[in-house]
Amino acid sequence: MKKHSILFLLGFIFPICTHAQDISGTWNGKLSLPNASLTICFNLQQTEQGYTSTCDSPDQNVKGIPTGSTLFQDSILTIQIRASYKGKLEKDGKIYGDFTQGLRFKLNLEKGEAAKPKRPQEPQPPFPYRAEDITFENKEAGITIAGTLTLPEQGKKFPAVVLVTGSGAQNRNEEIMGHKPFLVIADYLTRNGIAVLRCDDRGVGGSTGVFAEATNEDYASDAEAAINYLKGRKEINPKQIGIIGHSCGGTFILGARSKDIAYIISMAGATIKGDSLMLKQAEAISKSNGTSDAMWELSKPTLRTRYAILAQDKSTEEIRKELYANIIAT
């Protein structure tokens, strides 16, 4: 009887221990970088073959990054991505470990969703204006652009503006690290009687096309298609349509070649040549990461040479070969 009781007890305890080691679910933590921190989430799922996972970077608005392999054994969690993570599950229910991508950074995880940052400036419904999710064609490029048009509730023949995003793949809110600057701007302008059209970049969100293959000229073409769409809306005054462009979107190729744009507003647009601008940006980023003045002065000639290669009036393939040769040589 005693032996049977012990076997029964062991049979009861074993599944509890096994269950306690199941770490399925979302785990989040702050990746400690030299000058900042970055929220990282791992979404773990247990299968018959073991664990699978995906990775999220909420601060960068990136979700569902596939991982190469996920292993949980002897309380050690190991995840391979383009980088790697290795941590140990401790008695307090947290995983303590390191994230390695060339360099090693501390990353401790706790169970649950990451806390969403507070964005008090973000407009919340109900809104005192109309909002329509729309699409229109850029016939020249053969693509469809998706966006949101906000219209004041009262009045007609509204002045209007197209918001043009900066560099990088941007959605219609120009969302980055949880901030939505174009949503904030659109809300303010529409509350003050101006219709606003903001769009997903080609290849982003609801827009078709390939983002990686697009040039500044292509984005100017998309902005022109947005203006033409507004001209066809009966609520819009076609003689009062303008552009607000941010960063790279504030270079205004379209504004220079079109006579029927009523106004242009540049937010942090470039006022110097692109190669000079990139050099200044590289210097600011390097020094903010702790690079000394002496080390930057050693790096600057190499970067200046590479930007000069990029600025040549040659084919993309010729420039690629010349740039690659320079990188190998230096």
Solvent accessible surface area in square Angstrom, and as a share of the most:
residue,aa,sasa,rsa
1,M,185,0.82
2,K,159,0.67
3,K,148,0.63
4,H,129,0.58
5,S,58,0.37
6,I,87,0.44
7,L,102,0.51
8,F,155,0.65
9,L,97,0.48
10,L,104,0.52
11,G,46,0.44
12,F,122,0.51
13,I,72,0.36
14,F,146,0.61
15,P,72,0.45
16,I,94,0.48
17,C,70,0.42
18,T,75,0.44
19,H,139,0.62
20,A,70,0.54
21,Q,80,0.36
22,D,51,0.27
23,I,4,0.02
24,S,37,0.24
25,G,30,0.29
26,T,25,0.15
27,W,9,0.03
28,N,19,0.10
29,G,6,0.06
30,K,117,0.49
31,L,9,0.04
32,S,59,0.38
33,L,61,0.30
34,P,108,0.68
35,N,96,0.49
36,A,66,0.51
37,S,58,0.38
38,L,25,0.13
39,T,8,0.05
40,I,10,0.05
41,C,5,0.03
42,F,0,0.00
43,N,42,0.22
44,L,7,0.04
45,Q,117,0.52
46,Q,91,0.41
47,T,52,0.30
48,E,171,0.77
49,Q,164,0.73
50,G,30,0.29
51,Y,24,0.09
52,T,71,0.42
53,S,13,0.08
54,T,49,0.29
55,C,6,0.03
56,D,21,0.11
57,S,4,0.03
58,P,47,0.30
59,D,24,0.12
60,Q,95,0.42
61,N,69,0.35
62,V,61,0.35
63,K,156,0.66
64,G,42,0.41
65,I,57,0.29
66,P,106,0.67
67,T,28,0.16
68,G,69,0.66
69,S,60,0.39
70,T,17,0.10
71,L,102,0.51
72,F,31,0.13
73,Q,111,0.49
74,D,127,0.66
75,S,25,0.16
76,I,52,0.26
77,L,0,0.00
78,T,33,0.19
79,I,0,0.00
80,Q,79,0.35
81,I,39,0.20
82,R,236,0.86
83,A,10,0.08
84,S,30,0.19
85,Y,0,0.00
86,K,128,0.54
87,G,4,0.04
88,K,93,0.40
89,L,27,0.13
90,E,74,0.33
91,K,212,0.90
92,D,91,0.47
93,G,37,0.36
94,K,80,0.34
95,I,0,0.00
96,Y,87,0.33
97,G,9,0.09
98,D,39,0.20
99,F,19,0.08
100,T,45,0.26
101,Q,109,0.48
102,G,82,0.78
103,L,124,0.62
104,R,174,0.64
105,F,40,0.17
106,K,111,0.47
107,L,0,0.00
108,N,60,0.31
109,L,1,0.01
110,E,81,0.36
111,K,104,0.44
112,G,29,0.28
113,E,139,0.62
114,A,21,0.17
115,A,100,0.77
116,K,185,0.78
117,P,70,0.44
118,K,182,0.77
119,R,61,0.22
120,P,127,0.80
121,Q,83,0.37
122,E,40,0.18
123,P,20,0.12
124,Q,117,0.52
125,P,92,0.58
126,P,129,0.81
127,F,70,0.29
128,P,75,0.47
129,Y,19,0.07
130,R,91,0.33
131,A,66,0.51
132,E,59,0.26
133,D,119,0.62
134,I,19,0.10
135,T,84,0.49
136,F,16,0.07
137,E,94,0.42
138,N,4,0.02
139,K,179,0.76
140,E,149,0.67
141,A,44,0.34
142,G,64,0.61
143,I,17,0.09
144,T,34,0.20
145,I,4,0.02
146,A,7,0.05
147,G,0,0.00
148,T,10,0.06
149,L,0,0.00
150,T,4,0.02
151,L,0,0.00
152,P,9,0.06
153,E,92,0.41
154,Q,147,0.65
155,G,61,0.59
156,K,169,0.72
157,K,107,0.45
158,F,12,0.05
159,P,44,0.28
160,A,0,0.00
161,V,1,0.00
162,V,4,0.02
163,L,6,0.03
164,V,26,0.15
165,T,16,0.09
166,G,9,0.09
167,S,80,0.51
168,G,37,0.35
169,A,62,0.48
170,Q,26,0.12
171,N,38,0.19
172,R,46,0.17
173,N,25,0.13
174,E,7,0.03
175,E,38,0.17
176,I,101,0.51
177,M,85,0.38
178,G,19,0.19
179,H,74,0.33
180,K,50,0.21
181,P,46,0.29
182,F,0,0.00
183,L,25,0.12
184,V,46,0.26
185,I,38,0.19
186,A,1,0.00
187,D,14,0.07
188,Y,139,0.53
189,L,29,0.15
190,T,2,0.01
191,R,120,0.44
192,N,91,0.47
193,G,30,0.29
194,I,47,0.24
195,A,0,0.00
196,V,0,0.00
197,L,0,0.00
198,R,19,0.07
199,C,17,0.10
200,D,6,0.03
201,D,14,0.07
202,R,21,0.08
203,G,39,0.37
204,V,25,0.14
205,G,71,0.68
206,G,45,0.43
207,S,8,0.05
208,T,69,0.40
209,G,31,0.30
210,V,81,0.47
211,F,63,0.26
212,A,94,0.73
213,E,134,0.60
214,A,21,0.16
215,T,76,0.44
216,N,74,0.38
217,E,97,0.43
218,D,43,0.22
219,Y,54,0.20
220,A,8,0.06
221,S,11,0.07
222,D,16,0.08
223,A,10,0.08
224,E,63,0.28
225,A,13,0.10
226,A,2,0.02
227,I,7,0.03
228,N,83,0.42
229,Y,47,0.18
230,L,0,0.00
231,K,73,0.31
232,G,68,0.66
233,R,42,0.15
234,K,163,0.69
235,E,22,0.10
236,I,1,0.01
237,N,39,0.20
238,P,59,0.37
239,K,172,0.73
240,Q,81,0.36
241,I,1,0.01
242,G,0,0.00
243,I,3,0.02
244,I,12,0.06
245,G,0,0.00
246,H,59,0.27
247,S,40,0.26
248,C,43,0.26
249,G,12,0.11
250,G,6,0.06
251,T,64,0.37
252,F,25,0.10
253,I,52,0.27
254,L,5,0.02
255,G,21,0.20
256,A,93,0.72
257,R,120,0.44
258,S,26,0.17
259,K,208,0.88
260,D,74,0.38
261,I,25,0.13
262,A,54,0.42
263,Y,76,0.29
264,I,87,0.44
265,I,83,0.42
266,S,60,0.39
267,M,58,0.26
268,A,87,0.67
269,G,18,0.17
270,A,39,0.30
271,T,134,0.78
272,I,76,0.39
273,K,150,0.64
274,G,46,0.45
275,D,50,0.26
276,S,50,0.33
277,L,53,0.26
278,M,92,0.41
279,L,24,0.12
280,K,126,0.53
281,Q,86,0.38
282,A,21,0.16
283,E,53,0.24
284,A,65,0.51
285,I,106,0.54
286,S,29,0.19
287,K,80,0.34
288,S,74,0.48
289,N,97,0.50
290,G,66,0.63
291,T,43,0.25
292,S,63,0.40
293,D,94,0.49
294,A,73,0.57
295,M,108,0.48
296,W,3,0.01
297,E,92,0.41
298,L,133,0.66
299,S,44,0.28
300,K,45,0.19
301,P,71,0.45
302,T,43,0.25
303,L,43,0.21
304,R,123,0.45
305,T,65,0.38
306,R,54,0.20
307,Y,36,0.14
308,A,58,0.45
309,I,14,0.07
310,L,91,0.45
311,A,72,0.56
312,Q,58,0.26
313,D,152,0.79
314,K,98,0.41
315,S,57,0.37
316,T,95,0.55
317,E,85,0.38
318,E,95,0.43
319,I,23,0.12
320,R,134,0.49
321,K,134,0.57
322,E,64,0.29
323,L,39,0.19
324,Y,141,0.54
325,A,58,0.45
326,N,26,0.13
327,I,83,0.42
328,I,118,0.60
329,A,86,0.67
330,T,101,0.59
